[in-house]
Amino acid sequence: MKRIVLGLLAATALSVSAFAADDKPAVIYDLGGKFDKSFNEAAFNGAEKYKTDSGVKYREFEIQNEAQREQALRKFASDGNSPIVIAGFSAAAAIEKVATEFPDTKFVIIDAVVEKPNVRSVVFNDNEGSYLVGVIAAKASKTGTVSFIGGMDVPLIRNFACGYVGGVKATNPEAKVIQNMTGDTPAAWNDPAKGGEIAKSQMDQGSDVVFAAAGGTGIGVLQATADADKLGIGVDSNQNGLHPGKVLTSMLKRVDVATYNAFKDGADGKFTAGVNVLGVKEGGVDYAADENNAKLLTDDVKKAVEAAKADIVSGKVKVHNYNTDNACPYK
């Protein structure tokens, strides 16, 4: 009975919306919620920009458990929503199943590849963006020790870590990089308290710059580094403003752009399926610079990171991708 009631509540939540008759975009957020200040919030920002620019409202849903991914996808597709953007690699199995059932509906998955004729798969060269913030971390560190905190221990996050270490080592070969993951279940994306604890442990070992690629867990990391008068590095969205002067930079992953483009392409009749790979060259990943970290990004730091960025774009620097062989050459 409880399951039936929960199902009805979910269906009711999904049905509350308003949109133009011929333009019905939708977005489904991953665990952690749309206001995670990170990955999900980037998708939300892209959807909001589309609504502002077009005047078209979109439907949205924040899943609370694994089963709701497939339920939400099927509900939106049944109601005629398209394109439907779903954030997170964990949705791959659900979208592959539902996309087959609704061949005329356009789907977009972010951070995974689903080979279906009606699915756009958007993946990012996270290693490249992480390399850039690794360069910044190495230049800013006073102790020669920096660190990384990942969310769920999966190849995607290992790729962040590998790129980060690569950028650090390319800048300071003698630097020490401490690495920890938060957990091996989806709960690792939304545990700020544990993130803070890991950050404190790393700082006790000498780290004075901590990069967190951990979704909502990273909020706790940035709080801990700010409290300790050390520097944190944000991820996905620009998190510099969470602790002005204490967030060195943020590794931008333009999930907002991917979401916006999907909605707009759907409305313009220009939607294409297949794999979209977005790296530094495509503007898909970058580092954040604004008034909140202007004093931290000295001319020396900016010169180094801009040189690294140019080298990646030109192909002079090939950032190692963990996903190519499930290993990272850096120690």
C-alpha positions, 0 to 999 in steps of 0.5 A: 500500500505504501508503494502505491501511495508513493507512486501516486505522489510521484505521478502527481508531482510529475504532472504539475507543469506548464509549457507550450503545446509544441515545445515540451522539454523536461529535465530529471536531476540525479540524487543530491537535488537540483540545488546541490551547487554542483552538477545538478544545479548546472543542469537547472541553470541551463534549463532556467536560461532556456526558459528565460530566453524562450518563454517556454516552461519546462518540467522537472523532477528530483529523484529520491531513489534509484527506481524513480529514474525509470519512472520519471523518464517513462512518465515524461515520455508518456505525457509527450515531453521531448527532449528529456534531459537526465543528468548522471551516468547512473541513468544509462540503463533506464534511458536505454530501456525507455528510449526503446519504448518511445522511439519518437521521443528525444532523450539526452543523457549527461556523463554516459553513452547510450547508443540509441537513434533517439538519444544524445549522449553528452560526455565531458573531458573532465580530465582536461578541466581537472588538469587546469585546476591542478596547475592552479593548485600547484602554483598556489600551494605553499606547502607543496602538498595538495589533495583531491576528494572524489564522491562515489568511487567510479571511473568518471571520478577517477578521471577527474583525479587523474587529470588533477594530478597530471596538472599538479605534477606538470607544474611541480613534479615534486608536489605531493597529491593526497587522494581519497574517495567518499564512498562506493554508493550513490550516498557519496554524492550527498554527504557534506559532513564526511566530505568535511572530515576527509578534508580535515584529515588531508589538511592535517597531512599538509594539504593546503589546496583541496579539490572536491569532485563530489557533488553535494559532498563538496559543499562540506569540503569547501566549508572545512577548507574555509574554516581552516583558512586553506583553499578549496576548489569547487566543481561543475558549477562556479562555487567561488562565491560560496566562500569568497577569497577561500575558493581558489577556483572551480572546475567548470563543467558546462552541463548548463550549456549541454542542457540549454542546447538540447532544449533549443535544438529540440525546439528548432528542429535541429536535435541530433542523436549520437555522442557529443564530447566537450573538452577545453577546446569545445568550451565544455570544461574550464576554470572559473575566474571572477571577483570572488577569487580575483586576488587568488589568481595572481598574474603568475597563476593566470599565465601558467593556466592559460599556457596549459589551456592553450597547449591542450587546445593545440594538442601539444599537451595530451591529458591522460584519460583514466577511462582509456585503460582504467589506470592513471600513470601519476603517483 
